[in-house]
Amino acid sequence: MATIKIKQTKSRIGAPKDQKRTLDALGLTKMHRVVEHEDTPAIRGLIRKVNHLVTVVE
């Protein structure tokens, strides 16, 4: 299955708790870190929830 790389580009400070938990679920704990996940609809949904804090690296 295809993989997707996600990079946190903005700070989680000031974000609501549910968005912080979403970043934790994606494995993003610090800015400018890149994580790699399987490209599934569930992961796409998590990315969509915090799309203002992350970018997808191709």
C-alpha distance (Angstrom), angle and dihedral (degrees) to the residues before:
residue distance angle dihedral
M1 . . .
A2 3.79 . .
T3 3.77 121.6 .
I4 3.78 130.4 -141.1
K5 3.82 128.5 -151.9
I6 3.80 118.3 -143.6
K7 3.80 125.8 -167.2
Q8 3.79 125.7 -167.0
T9 3.80 106.7 -132.1
K10 3.80 103.0 170.2
S11 3.77 133.1 46.5
R12 3.78 122.7 -94.7
I13 3.82 90.7 -143.0
G14 3.79 109.0 117.4
A15 3.80 93.9 16.1
P16 3.82 118.8 127.9
K17 3.80 118.1 -98.1
D18 3.79 94.1 -107.1
Q19 3.81 91.1 56.2
K20 3.81 90.9 48.4
R21 3.81 89.0 51.8
T22 3.79 89.6 49.7
L23 3.82 90.6 53.7
D24 3.81 88.9 49.2
A25 3.81 90.2 50.6
L26 3.79 89.1 53.1
G27 3.81 90.1 50.0
L28 3.80 95.3 -114.1
T29 3.78 111.4 139.1
K30 3.82 103.4 150.2
M31 3.76 135.7 32.4
H32 3.82 120.3 -91.0
R33 3.80 92.6 19.9
V34 3.79 116.9 136.0
V35 3.81 122.7 -148.0
E36 3.78 129.1 -176.4
H37 3.82 124.0 -140.6
E38 3.78 138.1 169.0
D39 3.80 110.6 -89.5
T40 3.81 99.5 -113.2
P41 3.81 131.4 147.0
A42 3.82 89.9 -109.7
I43 3.81 92.5 56.4
R44 3.82 90.3 44.8
G45 3.81 88.5 54.3
L46 3.80 91.6 51.9
I47 3.80 90.3 49.6
R48 3.80 91.1 49.2
K49 3.80 90.5 53.7
V50 3.83 93.1 56.5
N51 3.81 99.5 26.6
H52 3.82 90.7 131.4
L53 3.83 90.0 60.8
V54 3.81 101.3 41.2
T55 3.78 141.4 44.9
V56 3.78 130.2 -153.1
V57 3.81 111.5 -121.8
E58 3.80 113.6 -150.8
